[in-house]
Every structure is written in structure tokens, then in C-alpha cells.
């Protein structure tokens, strides 16, 4: 695990004992900190019986505490822990801030921090893959993989690659990334910012504000309006000229099977720029782009059945995330719907010429059906099972059945992973039995 002698003897409260919370308590205790921990679920508290003080931070005097550590899932704009901690002048932080505090005691290393509304998981995994293939000691964490404090420290010369949501950045005060990447900013998660897009954008851009002089920032100039004072002079372009400057032609994307579509060209450009800054050669980068396996539920090619390609893009939980998948394929049978985050087709509308037919599901199914009717044939399916069954009957060889819902999954599934797993199961049943299960 990652610990710091700076925590010894200090007092911390930890609210929430899921994955990152558990790892935080273990690391703080190992470092000799005094820990008060709490979770509403007794089974989450059970492993820490007798190891630390188990009390709700909301019900205690926080005088003398050095921090209240909460999970990124705690909404700071509405949860009472923030005003309660403020009364005592105690900062509310996350495990990424503890990692930032521990960096001075780790072997010499670099940190790449990657944020953005869409594409950050793929870009984080891609940077990690390129570094690993080049023989650089590396690990990834933050919003992807294992909690960062649970991981073993990297040896001298290692690179920590962190996917950072705006929620995690809100809980971080001193993370000075050697390379900070902002992929894009589109309206999402605005309930956490009281509907204020500018506040959401400011949260993302704090990744740059925490950097010291001489470190590198990467963002799209097209998003500069959202970066405020951080847009002036410090932002490197990651548009297609980055590829040209590194000797990689955009046409080479055809050789990257897990990085198709215009959005993945931008994700790749960001990763190429970051790895170039870290000293990797063009050939090392080019070879790793070719072998990158991709991530589940992100334009994942599940397989083919009777010449029809089936693609799982369940991670696309808003129209801005679904639009790139529509742009990546032709003759699409689009499975869309769930719990909508926004009205209408949004950023998907310019790509409707690529959609042959649509199959709507979930709470937003009827609204999507009405919006799609002027553009293509529409079937109101209601469930994913019915949508896959009907699409498999209608689609012809050379066409694509695409699950890219443009909606959250919580109306019918636990999360987007369960939705994508179910789609994968349904598609594999087609190949195994020639029909639905």
C-alpha cells in the first residue's frame, strides 16, 4: 500500500467504507494515524471493529482533526458533512489528496492526471498501456482500477496514471500533475453543481490550477472558453496536428482496432502527446496503439453473427458520449434509451444519416422514439432483450447493431456494466443457438 510518515499521529475521519474508504483507513492506520471511521452499513464497519474509533463524523466534535476523507460519491453541495467540517475549519478531502501528500516519500516518479466528461477511462488505460509496453513501471488508479492507496509504490522512474472525475478533483487540494490532460467538457453531472455548467467546468480546470510552473497541460483549444484564466498560454493543442508533429498520420487509426471513431482519434492524440512528453519514442507509441485491447463497455466489439457486427457501448450514458459511436459506424441499428440526462437527441442528431433503424428501451424510450421518427425507422421495444431480438432479425450482413444508450442505466439495471454484460450475453446467445435465450 501507499502510506506517508506525515500522517503519523494525525487525526482523520473517514466517511464511507466502500473500496476507496477501506483502502484509506488501512493506509492511515498503517502510517500511525488516529482514525475515526463510519459507514451506515454495519457489514462495512465490521472489519474495523477494535482497530479504530467507529463513530459518525457528523455526530462528533472535529476540533483537532486534520481532514475528513469522503468518497467521491458524497455530494458536497447537499451533504451535511461539508458544512459540519467547515464549522471546525477541517478540510474535506479524498484519497487522491492523501496520495498527493504521500508523494514526497515515494521513489522519484511522475503523475499523469486525466479528466474530461467523456473519454477519460479509455485515455487513461491507453497511456498506461503505452507506458507498460515501453517497459516503464506504471500503474493506473483514481476512477479506474484499484484504489490508489491500495497499490504498491512504483520503483524509481515509475509513472502513476490517474483518471480523475470532477468529484475527485473537488476533494483534492495539492495534486501537482507532471502532465495534466483535459479531454473535453460537456454538460453532465450538473446536479452536483446546482445546475451550473461553469462551476462544473471550473472543477475540471482545477487540475491545471494545482500544477506548478514547468509542468505540462494538454487540452483542446475548442474547450478553452471553459478554462478561464488557465486557457492563456499554458494549453497545448491535441488536435490532429499533434499526430502530424509526432510523425503519426490520422490514417493510421485504421490499424488501431480498439480505437475507432473520431473521438478515439482525439483520445489517442492526447495519449500520444502525454507519452511524448514523458520521453517515449514514436515507434514505441505506434506499436502500443496497435495492440491496445480497449475497455469493456466502450465501443467494445462483442462479435459478429451472420455478418452483423454487435458493439457494446453501454458506457455512453449521455448524448455527447453516444455521438462518437454513431460517427464511427455506418448502417447502424441503434439501441437507445434508459434514464435520460437531457431532452432530445443532443449531439447525436448530426449523425442520424448513419442510423438505419432505432430500437428504444427504458424510461426514455417513448421520448426517443418521437425524436427519432423523422430520421429513421423506430421500434419501441421497452427492454434490451426485445431490442436485441428484433435488431438481430432486421439487420443484414455488413450492418452494425450498436448499444449506445445515451442514457443512464438505473431504470432497469444496477449500472452501465450490468447493462453491457446483459447485452454481451444476449449477443453470444445468438451465436451459440441461432436465436435468443
C-alpha positions as CSV (number, residue, x, y, z in Angstrom):
1,X,0.0,0.0,0.0
2,X,1.0,3.7,-0.2
3,X,1.5,5.4,3.1
4,X,3.2,8.5,4.4
5,X,5.1,9.2,7.7
6,X,3.5,12.6,7.6
7,X,0.2,11.0,8.7
8,X,1.7,9.6,11.9
9,X,-0.1,10.9,15.0
10,X,-2.5,13.0,12.9
11,X,-6.3,12.7,13.2
12,X,-8.6,11.8,10.3
13,X,-12.2,11.0,10.0
14,X,-13.2,8.7,7.1
15,X,-16.9,8.7,6.0
16,X,-17.8,5.8,3.8
17,X,-16.1,2.4,3.8
18,X,-16.5,1.1,0.3
19,X,-13.4,0.4,-1.8
20,X,-11.5,3.6,-1.6
21,X,-12.7,4.2,2.0
22,X,-11.5,0.8,3.2
23,X,-8.1,1.4,1.5
24,X,-7.8,4.8,3.1
25,X,-8.5,3.5,6.6
26,X,-5.9,0.7,6.2
27,X,-3.3,3.1,4.8
28,X,-3.8,5.7,7.5
29,X,-3.7,3.1,10.3
30,X,-0.5,1.6,8.8
31,X,1.1,5.0,8.9
32,X,0.2,5.5,12.6
33,X,-2.7,8.0,12.2
34,X,-5.6,8.2,14.6
35,X,-8.7,7.3,12.6
36,X,-12.4,7.7,13.2
37,X,-14.4,5.8,10.6
38,X,-18.0,5.3,9.7
39,X,-20.4,3.7,7.3
40,X,-24.1,3.3,7.6
41,X,-23.8,-0.4,6.8
42,X,-22.7,-2.5,9.7
43,X,-21.1,-5.0,7.5
44,X,-18.8,-2.3,6.1
45,X,-17.8,-1.3,9.6
46,X,-17.2,-4.8,10.8
47,X,-13.6,-5.3,9.5
48,X,-12.5,-2.3,11.6
49,X,-14.0,-3.3,14.9
50,X,-11.3,-2.8,17.5
51,X,-8.9,-1.2,15.0
52,X,-10.2,2.3,15.1
53,X,-12.9,4.6,16.5
54,X,-16.2,3.8,14.8
55,X,-18.3,6.9,15.1
56,X,-20.2,9.1,12.6
57,X,-18.2,12.2,11.9
58,X,-21.4,14.2,11.7
59,X,-22.0,13.5,15.4
60,X,-18.7,14.4,16.9
61,X,-16.6,17.5,17.6
62,X,-14.0,17.7,14.8
63,X,-11.7,20.1,16.7
64,X,-8.1,18.9,16.1
65,X,-8.8,16.8,13.1
66,X,-6.5,17.2,10.1
67,X,-9.1,16.1,7.5
68,X,-12.4,14.4,6.8
69,X,-11.9,11.9,4.0
70,X,-15.0,11.1,1.9
71,X,-15.7,9.1,-1.2
72,X,-16.3,10.9,-4.5
73,X,-19.9,9.7,-4.3
74,X,-20.6,12.1,-1.4
75,X,-22.3,15.2,-3.0
76,X,-20.6,18.1,-1.4
77,X,-23.3,20.6,-2.5
78,X,-26.0,18.8,-0.5
79,X,-24.4,16.5,2.1
80,X,-24.2,17.9,5.7
81,X,-20.6,16.7,6.2
82,X,-19.2,19.8,4.3
83,X,-20.8,22.5,6.5
84,X,-20.1,20.4,9.6
85,X,-16.4,20.2,8.8
86,X,-16.3,23.8,7.8
87,X,-17.5,24.8,11.3
88,X,-14.3,23.4,12.7
89,X,-12.0,24.5,9.9
90,X,-11.3,20.9,8.8
91,X,-10.8,20.2,5.1
92,X,-13.0,17.7,3.3
93,X,-10.7,15.6,1.1
94,X,-10.5,12.3,-0.8
95,X,-7.9,9.5,-1.2
96,X,-6.3,11.3,-4.2
97,X,-5.3,14.2,-1.8
98,X,-3.8,11.7,0.6
99,X,-1.8,10.2,-2.4
100,X,-0.7,13.8,-3.2
101,X,0.5,14.2,0.4
102,X,2.4,10.9,0.2
103,X,4.3,11.7,-3.0
104,X,7.3,13.2,-1.3
105,X,8.0,9.9,0.5
106,X,7.7,7.7,-2.7
107,X,10.6,6.9,-5.0
108,X,11.1,9.5,-7.8
109,X,8.2,9.3,-10.2
110,X,5.8,11.2,-12.4
111,X,2.0,11.6,-12.3
112,X,-0.3,11.9,-15.3
113,X,-3.8,13.1,-14.4
114,X,-6.6,12.8,-17.0
115,X,-10.0,14.3,-16.7
116,X,-12.9,15.2,-19.0
117,X,-16.6,14.5,-19.4
118,X,-16.1,11.7,-21.9
119,X,-13.1,9.5,-22.9
120,X,-11.1,9.7,-19.7
121,X,-11.2,6.0,-19.0
122,X,-10.0,5.0,-22.4
123,X,-7.3,7.6,-22.5
124,X,-6.1,6.6,-19.0
125,X,-5.9,3.0,-20.0
126,X,-4.2,3.8,-23.3
127,X,-1.5,5.9,-21.6
128,X,-1.0,3.1,-19.1
129,X,-0.8,0.6,-21.9
130,X,1.7,2.6,-23.9
131,X,4.0,3.1,-20.9
132,X,3.7,-0.6,-19.9
133,X,4.5,-1.8,-23.4
134,X,7.6,0.5,-23.4
135,X,8.9,-1.1,-20.2
136,X,8.1,1.9,-18.0
137,X,7.0,1.0,-14.4
138,X,3.4,2.2,-14.3
139,X,0.0,1.7,-12.6
140,X,-3.3,3.3,-13.1
141,X,-5.8,4.4,-10.4
142,X,-8.2,7.1,-9.3
143,X,-11.5,6.5,-11.1
144,X,-10.3,3.3,-12.7
145,X,-8.7,0.1,-11.3
146,X,-7.8,-0.4,-7.7
147,X,-7.9,2.5,-5.2
148,X,-4.6,4.3,-5.4
149,X,-3.6,3.9,-1.7
150,X,-4.2,0.1,-2.0
151,X,-1.5,-0.2,-4.7
152,X,2.2,-0.9,-4.2
153,X,4.5,2.1,-4.6
154,X,6.3,2.2,-8.0
155,X,10.0,1.9,-8.3
156,X,12.3,4.8,-9.3
157,X,11.2,6.2,-12.6
158,X,7.6,5.0,-12.4
159,X,4.5,6.8,-13.7
160,X,1.2,6.9,-11.9
161,X,-1.7,7.4,-14.4
162,X,-4.8,8.7,-12.7
163,X,-8.3,9.0,-14.1
164,X,-9.9,11.9,-12.2
165,X,-13.6,12.8,-12.1
166,X,-14.6,16.3,-11.2
167,X,-15.8,14.8,-7.9
168,X,-12.3,13.6,-7.1
169,X,-10.7,16.9,-8.2
170,X,-13.2,18.7,-5.8
171,X,-11.7,16.6,-3.0
172,X,-8.1,17.3,-3.9
173,X,-6.1,20.3,-2.8
174,X,-2.4,19.7,-3.8
175,X,-2.1,17.2,-6.7
176,X,0.6,18.6,-8.8
177,X,0.5,16.5,-12.0
178,X,3.6,16.4,-14.2
179,X,1.2,16.0,-17.1
180,X,-2.5,17.1,-16.8
181,X,-5.0,16.3,-19.5
182,X,-8.4,17.8,-20.0
183,X,-10.2,16.0,-22.9
184,X,-13.5,17.8,-23.1
185,X,-16.2,19.5,-21.1
186,X,-19.9,18.9,-21.9
187,X,-22.9,19.2,-19.6
188,X,-23.1,16.2,-17.3
189,X,-23.4,15.6,-13.6
190,X,-24.7,19.1,-13.2
191,X,-26.9,18.1,-10.2
192,X,-23.6,18.1,-8.2
193,X,-23.0,21.7,-9.2
194,X,-26.6,23.0,-8.7
195,X,-27.1,23.0,-12.5
196,X,-24.2,25.4,-13.1
197,X,-22.1,24.4,-16.1
198,X,-19.5,27.0,-15.4
199,X,-19.0,25.6,-11.9
200,X,-18.6,22.1,-13.4
201,X,-16.0,23.4,-15.9
202,X,-14.2,25.2,-13.2
203,X,-13.9,22.0,-11.2
204,X,-12.3,20.2,-14.2
205,X,-9.9,23.1,-14.8
206,X,-8.6,23.0,-11.2
207,X,-6.4,20.1,-12.3
208,X,-4.3,22.8,-14.1
209,X,-4.6,25.3,-11.3
210,X,-2.8,22.8,-8.9
211,X,0.2,22.4,-11.3
212,X,3.4,24.2,-10.6
213,X,5.5,26.0,-13.2
214,X,7.3,23.8,-15.7
215,X,4.7,21.0,-15.7
216,X,2.7,20.2,-18.8
217,X,-1.0,20.8,-19.6
218,X,-2.9,19.3,-22.5
219,X,-6.4,20.4,-23.6
220,X,-8.4,21.2,-26.7
221,X,-8.4,24.8,-27.7
222,X,-12.1,24.4,-28.5
223,X,-12.8,24.0,-24.8
224,X,-10.7,27.0,-23.8
225,X,-13.7,29.1,-23.1
226,X,-14.4,26.9,-20.1
227,X,-10.9,27.1,-18.7
228,X,-11.0,30.7,-17.6
229,X,-7.5,32.1,-16.7
230,X,-5.9,28.7,-17.3
231,X,-6.5,28.9,-21.0
232,X,-3.9,31.6,-21.7
233,X,-0.6,30.2,-23.0
234,X,-0.5,27.0,-20.9
235,X,-2.7,24.8,-23.0
236,X,-1.2,22.6,-25.7
237,X,-3.4,21.6,-28.6
238,X,-4.3,17.9,-29.0
239,X,-6.0,18.3,-32.4
240,X,-4.8,16.4,-35.4
241,X,-1.6,18.5,-35.8
242,X,-0.4,16.7,-32.7
243,X,-0.4,13.4,-34.7
244,X,1.5,15.1,-37.5
245,X,4.0,16.6,-35.2
246,X,4.7,13.1,-33.8
247,X,5.0,11.5,-37.2
248,X,1.8,9.6,-36.9
249,X,-0.8,10.1,-39.7
250,X,-4.5,10.1,-38.9
251,X,-4.9,7.4,-41.5
252,X,-3.0,5.0,-39.2
253,X,-6.1,4.9,-37.0
254,X,-7.3,2.0,-39.3
255,X,-4.5,-0.1,-37.6
256,X,-5.9,0.6,-34.1
257,X,-8.9,-1.8,-33.9
258,X,-9.9,-0.7,-30.3
259,X,-9.6,3.0,-31.1
260,X,-12.1,3.6,-33.9
261,X,-14.2,6.8,-34.4
262,X,-13.3,10.5,-34.3
263,X,-13.5,10.7,-30.6
264,X,-10.9,7.9,-30.2
265,X,-8.6,9.9,-32.6
266,X,-8.7,12.7,-30.1
267,X,-8.2,10.3,-27.2
268,X,-5.2,8.8,-29.0
269,X,-3.8,12.3,-29.7
270,X,-4.0,13.1,-26.0
271,X,-2.2,9.9,-25.1
272,X,0.4,10.4,-27.8
273,X,1.1,13.9,-26.6
274,X,1.4,12.8,-22.9
275,X,3.7,9.9,-23.7
276,X,5.8,12.1,-26.0
277,X,6.2,14.5,-23.0
278,X,7.3,11.5,-20.9
279,X,10.0,10.7,-23.3
280,X,8.7,7.7,-25.3
281,X,9.6,7.3,-29.0
282,X,7.2,7.5,-31.8
283,X,7.8,3.8,-32.6
284,X,7.1,2.7,-29.0
285,X,3.8,4.7,-29.1
286,X,2.8,3.5,-32.6
287,X,3.2,-0.2,-31.7
288,X,1.2,0.2,-28.4
289,X,-1.7,1.9,-30.3
290,X,-1.9,-1.2,-32.5
291,X,-2.0,-3.6,-29.5
292,X,-4.3,-1.6,-27.2
293,X,-7.1,-4.0,-26.2
294,X,-9.7,-1.3,-25.3
295,X,-12.0,-1.3,-22.3
296,X,-15.3,-3.2,-21.7
297,X,-18.5,-1.3,-22.5
298,X,-16.7,1.4,-24.6
299,X,-17.3,0.6,-28.2
300,X,-16.5,-3.0,-27.4
301,X,-16.8,-5.3,-30.4
302,X,-18.7,-8.2,-28.8
303,X,-18.7,-10.3,-32.0
304,X,-20.4,-10.9,-35.3
305,X,-23.4,-13.0,-36.1
306,X,-24.5,-13.7,-39.7
307,X,-22.2,-10.9,-40.9
308,X,-23.7,-8.3,-38.5
309,X,-21.3,-6.6,-36.1
310,X,-22.5,-6.2,-32.5
311,X,-21.0,-3.3,-30.4
312,X,-21.4,-2.7,-26.7
313,X,-21.1,1.0,-25.9
314,X,-23.1,0.8,-22.7
315,X,-20.8,3.4,-21.0
316,X,-22.4,6.1,-23.3
317,X,-24.7,7.5,-20.6
318,X,-25.4,10.8,-22.3
319,X,-25.8,12.0,-25.9
320,X,-22.3,13.5,-26.1
321,X,-20.9,10.1,-25.2
322,X,-23.1,8.2,-27.7
323,X,-22.4,10.6,-30.6
324,X,-18.8,9.4,-31.3
325,X,-20.0,5.8,-31.6
326,X,-22.6,6.8,-34.1
327,X,-19.9,8.6,-36.0
328,X,-17.7,5.5,-36.0
329,X,-20.0,3.1,-37.9
330,X,-22.4,3.1,-40.9
331,X,-25.8,1.3,-41.4
332,X,-26.4,1.3,-37.6
333,X,-29.2,-0.4,-35.8
334,X,-29.2,1.8,-32.7
335,X,-30.4,0.5,-29.3
336,X,-31.0,3.7,-27.3
337,X,-32.8,4.7,-24.1
338,X,-32.8,4.3,-20.3
339,X,-32.9,7.1,-17.8
340,X,-32.3,10.3,-19.8
341,X,-30.0,13.0,-18.5
342,X,-31.1,15.6,-21.1
343,X,-34.0,16.1,-23.5
344,X,-33.8,15.3,-27.2
345,X,-31.1,13.8,-29.4
346,X,-28.5,16.4,-28.5
347,X,-25.1,15.7,-30.0
348,X,-26.3,12.6,-31.7
349,X,-28.6,14.4,-34.1
350,X,-25.8,15.3,-36.7
351,X,-25.1,11.6,-37.1
352,X,-28.6,10.4,-37.9
353,X,-27.7,9.7,-41.5
354,X,-25.7,6.7,-40.3
355,X,-28.7,5.2,-38.5
356,X,-30.8,2.7,-40.4
357,X,-33.2,1.8,-37.6
358,X,-33.6,2.6,-33.9
359,X,-34.8,0.4,-31.0
360,X,-35.9,2.3,-27.9
361,X,-35.7,1.0,-24.4
362,X,-36.3,2.1,-20.8
363,X,-37.9,5.2,-19.3
364,X,-36.9,7.5,-22.1
365,X,-37.9,5.0,-24.8
366,X,-41.1,6.9,-25.9
367,X,-39.4,10.3,-25.9
368,X,-36.5,9.0,-28.0
369,X,-39.0,7.2,-30.4
370,X,-40.7,10.6,-31.0
371,X,-37.4,12.4,-31.6
372,X,-36.1,9.7,-33.9
373,X,-39.2,9.2,-36.0
374,X,-38.3,11.9,-38.6
375,X,-34.9,10.3,-39.1
376,X,-35.3,6.5,-39.3
377,X,-37.5,3.5,-38.7
378,X,-38.2,3.2,-35.0
379,X,-39.3,0.2,-32.9
380,X,-40.5,0.8,-29.3
381,X,-39.0,-2.2,-27.6
382,X,-39.0,-1.3,-23.9
383,X,-36.4,-3.9,-22.9
384,X,-32.9,-4.7,-24.0
385,X,-33.9,-8.3,-24.7
386,X,-36.6,-7.3,-27.1
387,X,-34.4,-4.8,-28.8
388,X,-31.6,-7.3,-29.4
389,X,-34.0,-9.9,-30.7
390,X,-35.7,-7.5,-33.1
391,X,-32.4,-5.9,-34.3
392,X,-30.9,-9.4,-34.9
393,X,-33.9,-10.2,-37.2
394,X,-33.8,-6.9,-39.2
395,X,-30.0,-6.2,-39.5
396,X,-28.3,-7.5,-42.6
397,X,-24.7,-8.6,-43.3
398,X,-22.3,-5.6,-43.3
399,X,-24.5,-3.6,-40.8
400,X,-23.9,-2.9,-37.1
401,X,-26.1,-3.4,-34.0
402,X,-25.0,-0.7,-31.6
403,X,-25.9,-0.5,-27.9
404,X,-25.0,3.1,-27.2
405,X,-27.9,4.2,-24.9
406,X,-27.2,7.9,-24.4
407,X,-28.9,7.4,-21.0
408,X,-28.1,6.3,-17.5
409,X,-29.0,2.6,-16.8
410,X,-30.6,2.9,-13.4
411,X,-34.2,2.5,-14.6
412,X,-33.6,-1.2,-15.5
413,X,-30.1,-2.1,-14.4
414,X,-27.8,-1.7,-11.4
415,X,-25.2,0.2,-13.5
416,X,-23.9,0.5,-17.1
417,X,-21.7,-2.5,-16.5
418,X,-24.7,-4.8,-15.8
419,X,-26.4,-3.4,-18.9
420,X,-23.4,-4.0,-21.1
421,X,-22.9,-7.5,-19.6
422,X,-26.5,-8.4,-20.4
423,X,-26.1,-7.2,-24.0
424,X,-23.0,-9.3,-24.3
425,X,-24.8,-12.3,-23.0
426,X,-27.7,-11.8,-25.4
427,X,-25.4,-11.5,-28.4
428,X,-23.4,-14.5,-27.5
429,X,-26.6,-16.5,-27.3
430,X,-27.4,-15.5,-30.9
431,X,-24.1,-17.1,-32.0
432,X,-24.5,-20.2,-29.8
433,X,-28.1,-21.0,-30.5
434,X,-29.0,-19.0,-33.6
435,X,-31.7,-17.2,-31.6
436,X,-32.5,-15.6,-28.3
437,X,-32.2,-17.5,-24.9
